[in-house]
Amino acid sequence: LKPFLLKIKNYLSSGGGPRSGMASEAVCVSRAVEELAVAIGRYRLMKGAVTATANAAGGKAAASAVANGAAAASSAGGKKPRPPPPPPPPAIATAGLLIRAAAARVLGLRPGPCGGDMQPIWVTEPGNGKITISLDGSSRSPFPKDATHEALLDAVERAAADLSKANEEIVVFELARGEAESRYGDGIFDGQNTYSGDSLRLAWLPGAALVELPPGWQLCARAGACGKIAFARGAADGKKADTLILAKKKQMTVRFSVEVDAPAAAQDLRGKAPDPEEAQPSDDGSVKVQVEGVDCGELLGLKKEAAAAEAGEAGDEDMVVTAHEVSGKIDYEKLIKQFGSTRITKELLARIEKLTVGKGNVPNLHHWLRREIFFSHRDMEVLCNMLEKGKPFYLYTGRGPSSAAMHLGHLIPFMFTKWLQDAFNVPLVIQLTDDEKFLWKGEYKDETGDNLNHYYGLTMENAKDIIACGFDKKKTFIFSNLDYVGHMYPNIVRIWKAITYNTAKGAFGFVGESNIGQSAFPAIQAAPSFPSSFKVPLGGDDNMCCLIPCAIDQDPYFRVTRDIAHKLVPKTHPLGGKPSLIHAKFFPPLEGAAGKMSASNANSAVYLTDTPEQIQEKVMKHAFSGGQVTAKEQREKGADLDKDVSYQWLRFFLEDDDELARIGTEYGSGTGEYWNTAAVKQRLIVRLQEMVAAHNEKRAKVTDDEVREWMAIRKLEF
């Protein structure tokens, strides 16, 4: 009540003398306070705060409080106070527990002492709740600045979604107060409310929170029973946002809704109480979730200094992975942990193989899956579920046409997407972002004007290379943003509305010098993730899921998209609108296996326009070798295959597993036909020359008219 009473005090003691109506307003406020006191007294009586076992003094005090409150109410006009609000529905109470646990993980709090005061908006707005959490005691000290609060709220919402997705059983058990405190310490108690009684009901969300349950509260059986927990973001005109962080007051308030009005568990008390050692990590108050834009630099990804400190390394080995830069020695396990994605398991591969090879769509599982080149994913299991029910998804990939000549690194997502289209027998949309390239690289000259049409021309040339990859024309729609953006515009506007500028700045690194087109562009890249952007090509099915194959450095773009996706799809969408992703490792540059290939360095790449002689010269002269300095040392020690670029490129482009294994064994041990670097490089040269020649033969057959047919807006056949 302190903030409420302080406002009243300030109101009544405001300077300047009484205004018109001040006296009546003051009386109304006083009566409201008195009625609130009565309501609190009655609520505590109902919920057991005052019981028959209370001592006489306590009983008299409580009775006196109620009597005084009743008298005050009588003097206020004889109106009876409103009854207290009911406990929250089980789904709202469960969601509140998950949000509390998520806030503790992100903000470095103890789930008990940070509290979870709930405002009963569910009474008038079923399916909605509002929770206030204390930030007092946060181990994020000093607490991050206001500009980062949206990123923190995003992280709390994601962490709550992860807890829901894990769907752990929620344990509820009773212990005597003294025994509970002895076993688990004071971390179980709510820091904002005190509940009396000799016995405590405790809720245990495994690995996340062990807290006292308020009297009368019931929870769902499992964490995921309430479905998606959506935070209400933004503010109505002239009002503060309902979901916000107030650092000065050390409070976080979240207004939220639940997807499912799930019932309480069949048994109130259930499950096994955790051992103290099991519960302790959830109560240590440490930050367990790193937040992009707060812990990881200005861009989504790993900040260079932080990565070096964590790895205990320095210099050229530092890993930098952001939406805009990739360099250093890449630790993919660390990226999975940092980005919060999921490793592709043998079980998932077997399931994919059953749905593709098992149906006769393709002869084998792609060698990039077998060799863990595509190694991480988001929600591939859901797509498998959909296929098993006979419901297709669609593929989305793209290209920013910055030059007429594409290199082999550019082809990798298209080569894998072609296999995915064949394997799953699904439609595909390919976005060519000529607008993006103009916004970042375009020029204006007084004599000639701007060069926007130059990038549109590159779109047509790049489309020929993409078509030459062998996609199914009946199932593929290629589009230029400059041509098609009007069809996506309603979704683009919705995305603009849903993402705050603070989030955009933190995610994409926008600064004061960024043009407004750059700031607006991420929504254009996100729009193809939603089937409603393709009413004609996809036939108007707004519940279709989307799969995006991409290198892992592109994941940050779509994490922002996934956070707001539920606002653009029907509630029946299987993934709540979130695009699924499958992530590739980086294709290393010729000059070293760290980082990824760059079109800005001609010596780091093999282009589709390179002649056989140029390919041979580049590989022999520039491909970094993992072999030893002398032949004698190479025979004794063998090559370092992880550092050798020629071997790493063969892992990408040599499909024969047996031949690759033989090369790796011989080169790694310094024995056999491939004992030295020259032999391995020569095998790579032959393979690259074959690939480029075959590609260019197909490309030469693609005319401008053919490109226009692929780009025509039409219903795809699937």
C-alpha positions in Angstrom: 0.0 0.0 0.0 3.0 2.4 0.4 3.0 3.8 -3.2 -0.8 4.2 -3.0 -0.8 6.0 0.3 2.0 8.2 -0.8 0.1 9.3 -3.8 -2.9 10.2 -1.6 -0.7 12.1 0.8 0.8 14.1 -2.0 -2.6 14.8 -3.4 -4.1 16.0 -0.2 -1.0 18.1 0.7 -0.6 19.7 -2.7 0.3 23.4 -2.5 -1.8 26.3 -3.7 -4.8 25.8 -1.5 -8.0 23.8 -2.1 -9.3 23.7 -5.7 -12.9 23.5 -6.6 -14.2 20.1 -5.5 -11.1 19.3 -3.5 -12.9 18.6 -0.3 -15.3 16.1 -1.9 -12.5 14.5 -3.7 -10.4 14.1 -0.5 -13.4 12.6 1.2 -13.8 10.1 -1.6 -10.2 9.1 -1.5 -10.3 8.7 2.3 -13.4 6.5 2.0 -11.7 4.4 -0.7 -8.7 3.8 1.6 -11.1 2.8 4.4 -13.0 0.4 2.2 -9.7 -1.1 1.0 -8.7 -1.7 4.6 -12.0 -3.6 5.2 -11.5 -5.6 2.1 -8.0 -6.6 3.1 -9.2 -7.6 6.6 -12.0 -9.8 5.2 -9.7 -11.4 2.6 -7.2 -12.4 5.3 -10.0 -13.8 7.4 -11.3 -15.9 4.5 -7.9 -17.2 3.4 -6.8 -18.2 6.9 -4.6 -15.3 7.7 -6.6 -15.1 10.9 -7.6 -18.6 12.1 -9.2 -20.1 15.1 -5.8 -21.0 16.4 -4.6 -17.4 16.5 -3.8 -16.2 20.0 -6.3 -14.0 21.7 -4.4 -10.8 21.1 -4.1 -11.5 17.5 -7.7 -12.5 17.3 -8.8 -9.3 19.0 -6.6 -7.2 16.8 -8.0 -8.8 13.7 -11.5 -8.4 14.9 -10.8 -4.9 15.9 -9.4 -4.1 12.4 -12.5 -5.6 10.7 -14.9 -3.8 13.1 -13.1 -0.5 12.6 -13.2 -1.1 8.9 -16.8 -1.9 9.0 -17.5 1.2 11.0 -15.6 3.3 8.6 -17.5 1.8 5.7 -20.8 2.6 7.5 -19.7 6.2 8.1 -18.9 6.3 4.4 -22.5 5.9 3.4 -23.4 2.4 4.6 -22.0 0.7 1.5 -20.7 -2.8 1.9 -17.2 -3.4 0.7 -16.7 -5.5 -2.5 -15.8 -9.1 -1.9 -12.2 -10.0 -2.4 -11.0 -11.3 -5.8 -10.9 -15.0 -6.3 -7.5 -16.8 -6.6 -6.2 -16.8 -10.2 -7.3 -19.6 -12.5 -4.7 -22.4 -12.5 -3.4 -21.5 -16.0 -2.8 -17.9 -14.9 -1.2 -19.0 -11.6 1.0 -21.4 -13.6 2.0 -18.7 -16.1 2.8 -16.4 -13.2 5.2 -19.0 -11.7 6.9 -19.5 -15.0 7.4 -15.7 -15.5 8.7 -15.4 -12.0 11.2 -18.2 -12.7 12.2 -16.7 -16.0 12.8 -13.3 -14.6 15.0 -14.9 -11.9 17.1 -16.6 -14.6 17.5 -13.5 -16.8 17.8 -10.8 -14.1 19.8 -12.6 -11.5 17.1 -12.9 -8.9 16.0 -15.4 -6.3 12.5 -16.7 -7.3 11.1 -16.6 -3.8 12.3 -13.2 -2.5 11.6 -11.4 -5.8 7.9 -12.2 -5.2 5.1 -12.4 -7.7 2.3 -10.0 -6.7 -0.7 -10.6 -9.0 -3.3 -8.0 -10.0 -6.7 -9.8 -10.5 -7.4 -8.5 -14.0 -8.5 -12.1 -14.8 -11.8 -11.2 -13.1 -12.8 -8.8 -15.9 -10.4 -10.1 -18.6 -10.4 -13.9 -18.6 -7.2 -15.4 -19.7 -5.1 -12.4 -18.7 -2.9 -11.7 -15.7 -0.6 -9.0 -14.4 2.4 -9.7 -12.2 4.8 -7.4 -10.4 8.3 -8.7 -9.5 10.8 -7.0 -7.2 14.2 -6.3 -8.7 15.7 -5.7 -5.3 18.7 -8.0 -4.9 19.3 -8.4 -8.7 22.8 -9.6 -9.3 22.9 -7.5 -12.5 24.7 -4.7 -10.7 24.6 -1.9 -11.7 21.3 -2.7 -13.3 21.3 -2.2 -17.1 20.3 1.2 -18.5 16.8 2.0 -19.8 17.8 1.5 -23.4 18.3 -2.2 -22.8 15.1 -2.9 -20.9 13.2 -4.0 -24.0 15.9 -6.6 -24.7 15.6 -7.8 -21.1 11.9 -8.1 -21.4 12.3 -10.0 -24.6 14.7 -12.4 -22.9 12.3 -12.9 -20.0 9.5 -13.8 -22.4 11.7 -16.2 -24.3 12.9 -17.8 -21.0 9.2 -18.3 -19.9 8.5 -19.8 -23.3 11.5 -22.2 -22.9 10.2 -23.3 -19.5 6.7 -23.9 -20.9 8.2 -25.8 -23.9 10.2 -28.0 -21.5 6.8 -29.0 -20.0 8.2 -30.2 -16.7 5.8 -31.7 -14.1 5.1 -29.1 -11.3 5.6 -30.7 -7.9 3.4 -29.4 -5.0 4.0 -30.6 -1.5 3.5 -29.6 2.1 6.0 -29.2 4.9 5.9 -27.7 8.4 7.2 -24.2 8.3 10.2 -24.9 10.5 11.2 -28.0 8.5 10.8 -26.2 5.2 13.0 -23.3 6.3 15.6 -25.7 7.7 15.8 -27.7 4.5 15.6 -24.9 1.9 16.4 -21.7 3.7 14.5 -18.4 3.4 14.6 -18.5 -0.4 11.2 -20.2 -0.5 9.4 -17.2 1.0 7.6 -14.5 -1.0 9.4 -11.2 -0.5 6.3 -9.1 -1.2 3.7 -11.1 0.8 3.7 -12.9 4.1 1.4 -15.9 4.7 0.9 -17.2 8.2 0.3 -20.7 9.3 2.3 -23.6 10.7 2.3 -25.5 7.4 3.5 -24.4 3.9 2.4 -25.5 0.5 5.4 -25.3 -1.8 5.6 -25.5 -5.6 8.8 -26.9 -7.3 9.4 -26.2 -11.0 12.4 -28.5 -11.5 15.6 -26.5 -12.0 13.9 -23.2 -12.0 12.0 -22.2 -8.8 11.0 -23.5 -5.4 8.5 -21.1 -3.8 5.7 -20.9 -1.3 2.2 -21.0 -2.8 -0.4 -18.4 -1.6 -3.4 -19.9 0.2 -6.1 -21.1 -2.2 -3.8 -21.2 -5.3 -3.9 -24.2 -7.6 -1.5 -25.0 -10.4 -1.7 -27.0 -13.6 0.0 -30.4 -13.7 2.7 -29.4 -16.1 4.5 -26.2 -17.0 3.3 -26.3 -20.6 -0.4 -26.8 -19.8 -1.2 -23.1 -20.2 0.2 -23.0 -23.7 1.9 -19.9 -25.1 2.5 -17.1 -22.6 2.3 -13.8 -24.5 3.5 -10.5 -23.0 1.4 -7.5 -23.8 3.8 -4.9 -25.2 3.5 -1.3 -26.1 1.2 1.4 -24.5 -2.1 2.9 -25.3 -2.2 6.6 -26.1 -1.4 8.7 -23.1 -0.7 5.7 -20.8 2.3 3.9 -19.6 3.0 0.4 -21.0 1.6 -2.5 -18.9 4.8 -4.5 -19.4 7.9 -2.5 -18.3 10.9 -2.3 -16.0 11.0 0.5 -13.5 14.7 0.5 -12.5 14.4 3.3 -10.0 11.5 1.6 -8.2 13.3 -1.8 -8.6 10.2 -3.3 -10.1 9.2 -5.2 -13.3 5.6 -5.5 -14.3 4.3 -7.9 -16.9 0.8 -8.0 -18.3 0.4 -11.4 -20.0 -2.2 -13.8 -21.5 -2.3 -17.5 -21.7 -3.2 -19.6 -24.8 -5.0 -22.4 -22.9 -7.4 -22.1 -19.9 -6.0 -25.3 -18.5 -7.5 -26.9 -15.4 -5.8 -27.5 -12.1 -3.9 -30.8 -11.6 -6.1 -33.7 -10.6 -4.2 -33.9 -7.3 -3.3 -30.8 -5.3 -0.3 -32.5 -3.6 1.8 -34.4 -6.1 5.4 -35.4 -6.9 8.5 -35.8 -4.9 10.0 -32.9 -2.9 13.5 -31.9 -4.2 16.6 -32.5 -2.2 18.2 -29.3 -0.9 21.1 -29.8 -3.2 18.8 -30.1 -6.2 16.9 -27.0 -5.3 19.8 -24.8 -4.3 21.0 -23.8 -7.9 17.7 -22.2 -8.7 18.0 -20.0 -5.6 21.5 -18.8 -6.0 20.5 -15.4 -7.6 22.9 -15.7 -10.5 22.3 -14.6 -14.1 21.6 -17.8 -16.1 20.6 -16.3 -19.4 22.9 -14.0 -21.5 21.0 -11.3 -23.3 21.9 -9.9 -26.7 22.4 -6.2 -26.6 23.1 -6.3 -22.9 25.7 -9.0 -22.3 26.8 -9.6 -25.8 27.5 -6.2 -27.3 25.4 -3.9 -29.5 24.5 -6.5 -32.1 22.8 -9.9 -31.6 25.7 -12.4 -31.2 28.9 -12.7 -29.3 30.9 -9.6 -28.4 34.5 -10.2 -29.3 35.9 -9.3 -25.9 33.4 -11.4 -24.0 34.1 -14.4 -26.2 37.8 -14.1 -25.7 37.5 -13.8 -21.9 35.2 -16.8 -21.7 37.5 -18.9 -23.9 40.6 -17.7 -22.1 42.2 -16.9 -25.4 43.4 -13.8 -27.2 44.6 -12.5 -30.6 43.7 -14.2 -33.8 41.7 -17.0 -32.1 39.0 -14.7 -30.8 35.5 -15.7 -32.0 33.2 -13.0 -33.3 29.7 -14.1 -34.5 27.2 -11.4 -35.1 24.5 -10.6 -37.7 27.2 -8.5 -39.5 30.6 -10.1 -38.7 32.0 -13.6 -38.5 35.7 -14.1 -37.7 38.0 -16.1 -35.5 38.0 -19.8 -34.5 34.3 -20.8 -34.2 33.1 -22.8 -31.3 29.8 -24.2 -32.5 28.8 -25.7 -29.1 29.2 -22.3 -27.5 27.1 -20.8 -30.3 24.3 -23.3 -29.6 24.4 -22.4 -26.0 24.6 -18.6 -26.6 21.9 -18.5 -29.3 19.6 -20.9 -27.5 19.1 -23.2 -30.4 19.0 -27.1 -30.3 21.6 -29.5 -31.7 20.4 -31.9 -34.4 20.4 -35.3 -32.7 20.7 -38.8 -34.2 17.0 -39.3 -33.3 15.9 -36.3 -35.3 18.1 -37.3 -38.3 16.4 -40.8 -38.2 13.0 -39.1 -38.2 14.0 -36.9 -41.1 15.3 -39.9 -43.0 12.1 -41.8 -42.5 10.0 -38.8 -43.8 12.3 -38.3 -46.9 14.3 -41.3 -47.9 11.7 -43.6 -46.5 9.1 -42.2 -48.8 11.3 -42.6 -51.8 11.6 -38.8 -52.4 15.5 -38.9 -52.3 18.0 -41.7 -52.3 20.0 -40.7 -49.3 20.1 -38.3 -46.3 22.1 -35.3 -47.4 25.8 -35.6 -46.7 25.7 -32.2 -45.0 23.3 -33.6 -42.4 25.4 -36.8 -42.1 28.6 -34.8 -41.5 26.9 -32.3 -39.1 27.6 -29.4 -41.4 23.9 -28.5 -40.8 24.1 -29.0 -37.0 21.5 -26.9 -35.2 17.8 -26.1 -35.5 14.7 -24.5 -34.1 11.4 -26.4 -34.0 12.2 -29.1 -36.6 10.3 -31.6 -34.5 7.1 -29.6 -35.0 7.6 -29.7 -38.8 8.1 -33.5 -38.7 4.8 -33.7 -36.7 3.0 -31.7 -39.4 4.4 -33.9 -42.2 3.3 -37.1 -40.4 -0.2 -35.6 -40.3 0.0 -34.9 -44.1 0.3 -31.1 -43.7 3.1 -29.5 -45.7 5.3 -26.6 -44.7 7.1 -24.2 -47.0 10.7 -23.2 -47.4 12.1 -19.6 -47.4 15.6 -18.6 -48.4 17.1 -15.6 -50.2 20.0 -13.7 -51.6 21.2 -10.1 -51.5 22.4 -9.4 -55.1 25.5 -7.4 -54.5 27.4 -8.6 -57.6 26.8 -10.4 -60.8 29.3 -13.1 -59.9 28.3 -15.5 -57.0 30.8 -17.7 -55.3 30.5 -21.2 -54.0 29.7 -20.0 -50.5 26.6 -18.3 -51.9 25.4 -21.5 -53.5 25.5 -23.6 -50.3 22.1 -22.5 -48.9 20.5 -23.0 -52.3 22.1 -26.4 -52.8 20.7 -27.6 -49.5 17.3 -25.9 -50.0 17.0 -27.8 -53.3 17.6 -31.1 -51.5 15.0 -30.1 -48.8 12.4 -29.3 -51.5 13.0 -32.7 -53.2 13.1 -34.6 -49.9 10.0 -33.1 -48.3 8.1 -32.3 -51.5 7.2 -28.8 -50.4 6.9 -25.3 -51.9 9.6 -22.7 -51.8 9.8 -18.9 -51.9 13.1 -17.1 -52.6 13.5 -13.5 -51.7 16.0 -11.3 -53.7 16.7 -8.2 -51.6 17.7 -5.7 -54.3 16.2 -3.0 -52.0 18.5 -4.0 -49.1 21.7 -3.8 -51.2 20.7 -0.3 -52.5 20.0 0.9 -49.0 23.5 -0.2 -47.8 25.6 0.2 -50.9 23.7 2.4 -53.3 25.1 5.6 -54.6 23.8 8.9 -55.9 25.6 11.2 -58.3 24.4 14.6 -59.5 25.2 13.7 -63.1 23.6 10.3 -63.3 21.3 10.0 -60.3 21.1 6.9 -58.2 22.0 3.3 -59.1 18.9 1.5 -57.8 18.3 -0.1 -61.2 21.8 -1.5 -61.1 20.8 -3.7 -58.2 17.6 -4.7 -59.9 19.7 -5.9 -62.8 21.9 -7.9 -60.5 18.7 -9.6 -59.2 18.0 -11.0 -62.7 21.6 -12.2 -63.1 21.6 -13.9 -59.7 18.2 -15.5 -60.3 19.8 -17.4 -63.2 22.4 -18.9 -60.9 19.7 -19.8 -58.4 17.5 -21.5 -61.1 20.6 -23.4 -62.3 20.6 -25.2 -58.9 17.7 -27.4 -60.2 14.7 -26.3 -58.2 11.2 -27.6 -59.1 9.7 -24.7 -61.1 6.1 -25.7 -60.3 6.8 -25.5 -56.6 9.1 -22.4 -56.6 8.4 -18.7 -56.5 11.4 -16.3 -56.9 10.6 -12.6 -56.3 12.4 -9.2 -56.2 11.5 -7.0 -53.3 11.2 -4.1 -55.7 8.5 -6.0 -57.6 6.6 -7.9 -54.9 6.8 -5.7 -51.7 3.3 -4.4 -52.1 1.9 -7.9 -51.5 3.8 -8.2 -48.2 3.1 -4.6 -47.1 0.3 -5.4 -44.6 2.6 -7.9 -42.8 5.5 -5.4 -43.0 3.4 -2.8 -41.2 2.3 -5.3 -38.5 6.0 -6.2 -37.9 7.0 -2.5 -37.7 4.2 -2.0 -35.1 5.3 -5.0 -33.0 9.1 -4.3 -32.7 10.3 -1.4 -30.7 13.1 0.8 -32.0 15.2 -0.1 -28.9 14.9 -3.8 -29.9 15.8 -3.0 -33.5 18.9 -1.0 -32.5 20.1 -3.7 -30.1 19.5 -6.4 -32.7 20.8 -4.8 -35.8 23.2 -2.1 -34.6 21.4 0.9 -36.1 23.0 4.3 -35.2 22.2 7.9 -35.8 23.9 7.8 -39.2 21.8 4.8 -40.4 19.3 5.9 -43.1 15.6 5.3 -42.3 15.4 2.6 -45.0 18.0 0.5 -43.1 16.0 0.8 -39.9 12.9 -0.3 -41.7 14.4 -3.2 -43.7 14.4 -6.0 -41.1 10.6 -6.1 -41.3 10.9 -6.7 -45.1 13.2 -9.6 -44.5 10.9 -11.0 -41.8 7.7 -10.8 -43.8 8.3 -13.9 -46.0 8.3 -16.0 -42.8 4.5 -15.7 -42.7 2.3 -17.5 -45.2 -0.1 -14.6 -45.5 2.6 -12.8 -47.4 2.0 -15.2 -50.3 -1.8 -15.4 -50.7 -1.5 -16.5 -54.3 1.6 -18.7 -54.3 0.7 -20.6 -51.1 -3.0 -20.6 -51.7 -4.2 -18.6 -48.7 -3.3 -21.2 -46.0 -2.3 -18.9 -43.1 -1.5 -21.9 -40.8 1.4 -23.2 -42.9 4.7 -23.4 -41.1 7.9 -22.0 -42.5 11.4 -23.5 -42.5 14.5 -21.3 -43.2 17.8 -23.0 -43.9 20.6 -20.5 -43.2 24.1 -20.1 -41.7 24.0 -19.7 -37.9 25.0 -16.0 -38.1 21.6 -15.2 -39.7 19.7 -16.6 -36.6 19.6 -13.3 -34.8 17.4 -11.7 -37.5 14.8 -14.5 -37.1 15.0 -14.6 -33.3 13.5 -11.1 -33.3 10.9 -12.3 -35.8 10.0 -15.3 -33.7 9.4 -13.1 -30.7 6.6 -11.2 -32.3 5.3 -13.9 -34.7 2.2 -14.7 -32.8 0.8 -11.2 -33.7 0.7 -12.1 -37.4 -1.0 -15.5 -37.6 -4.2 -17.2 -36.4 -4.2 -18.7 -33.0 -4.4 -22.1 -34.6 -0.9 -21.9 -36.2 1.1 -24.9 -34.9 4.2 -22.8 -34.0 2.4 -19.6 -33.1 3.7 -18.1 -36.3 7.4 -18.7 -35.5 9.5 -19.7 -38.4 11.5 -22.9 -37.9 15.3 -22.7 -38.7 18.0 -25.2 -39.6 21.5 -23.8 -39.2 24.7 -24.5 -41.2 28.3 -24.2 -40.1 30.3 -21.6 -41.9 32.0 -22.3 -45.2 35.6 -21.3 -44.5 37.6 -18.9 -46.7 40.5 -20.3 -48.7 43.0 -18.4 -46.7 42.1 -20.0 -43.4 39.5 -22.2 -41.7 38.4 -19.4 -39.3 35.4 -17.2 -40.0 33.5 -17.6 -43.3 34.1 -16.8 -46.9 33.8 -13.2 -48.0 33.0 -11.8 -51.5 35.1 -8.7 -50.6 38.3 -10.8 -50.7 38.7 -12.4 -54.2 41.5 -14.7 -52.8 39.2 -16.1 -50.2 36.6 -17.4 -52.6 36.1 -19.5 -55.8 33.6 -17.8 -58.1 31.1 -19.4 -60.5 32.8 -17.3 -63.2 36.3 -18.6 -62.5 38.0 -20.5 -65.3 39.5 -24.0 -64.6 43.0 -22.3 -64.5 41.9 -19.7 -62.0 40.4 -22.4 -59.8 43.6 -24.3 -59.8 45.7 -21.2 -59.1 43.5 -20.1 -56.2 43.6 -23.5 -54.5 47.3 -24.2 -55.0 48.4 -20.7 -54.0 45.8 -19.6 -51.4 44.2 -22.7 -49.8 45.5 -22.8 -46.2 47.3 -26.0 -45.4 47.1 -28.0 -42.2 50.1 -30.1 -43.3 53.5 -30.1 -41.7 56.5 -27.9 -42.8 58.6 -30.8 -44.1 57.9 -34.1 -45.8 59.5 -35.9 -42.9 57.3 -34.2 -40.3 54.2 -34.8 -42.5 55.0 -38.5 -42.7 55.5 -38.7 -38.9 52.7 -36.5 -37.6 50.2 -36.1 -40.5 48.0 -33.0 -41.1 45.7 -31.1 -38.9 42.5 -31.7 -40.7 40.5 -29.1 -38.7 42.8 -26.4 -40.0 43.3 -27.7 -43.6 41.0 -25.8 -45.9 41.2 -28.2 -48.8 40.0 -31.1 -46.6 37.3 -28.9 -45.1 36.1 -28.0 -48.6 36.0 -31.6 -49.6 33.7 -32.2 -46.6 31.3 -29.8 -48.2 31.6 -30.9 -51.9 32.7 -34.6 -52.0 29.6 -36.6 -51.5 31.2 -40.1 -51.3 31.6 -40.8 -47.6 34.1 -43.7 -48.2 36.4 -41.6 -50.4 36.3 -38.7 -47.9 37.1 -41.1 -45.0 40.0 -42.5 -46.9 41.4 -39.0 -47.7 41.1 -38.0 -44.0 42.8 -41.1 -42.7 45.7 -40.9 -45.1 46.2 -37.2 -44.9 45.8 -37.1 -41.2 48.4 -39.9 -40.7 50.8 -39.0 -43.5 50.4 -42.3 -45.4 49.0 -43.6 -48.6 48.1 -41.7 -51.9 46.8 -38.6 -50.0 49.7 -38.3 -47.6 50.6 -34.7 -48.5 48.9 -31.4 -49.1 49.5 -31.3 -52.9 47.5 -34.5 -53.4 44.6 -33.3 -51.4 44.6 -29.9 -53.1 44.6 -31.6 -56.5 41.6 -33.8 -55.6 39.7 -30.6 -54.5 40.7 -28.8 -57.7 39.2 -31.6 -59.8 36.0 -31.6 -57.8 35.5 -27.8 -58.0 36.2 -27.7 -61.7 33.5 -30.3 -62.2 31.0 -28.4 -60.1 31.6 -25.0 -61.7 31.5 -26.4 -65.2 28.2 -28.3 -64.6 26.6 -25.2 -63.0 27.6 -22.9 -65.8 26.3 -25.4 -68.4 22.9 -25.2 -66.7 23.0 -21.5 -66.2 23.7 -20.8 -69.9 20.3 -22.3 -70.8 18.4 -19.8 -68.5 17.1 -16.8 -70.4 15.6 -13.6 -69.2 12.2 -14.8 -70.3 12.7 -18.0 -68.2 13.6 -15.9 -65.2 10.3 -13.9 -65.6 8.4 -17.1 -65.6 9.9 -18.2 -62.3 9.1 -14.7 -60.9 5.5 -14.6 -62.1 2.9 -14.5 -59.3 1.1 -17.8 -59.6 -0.3 -20.6 -57.5 2.4 -23.1 -56.7 1.6 -26.8 -57.2 2.0 -28.9 -54.0 
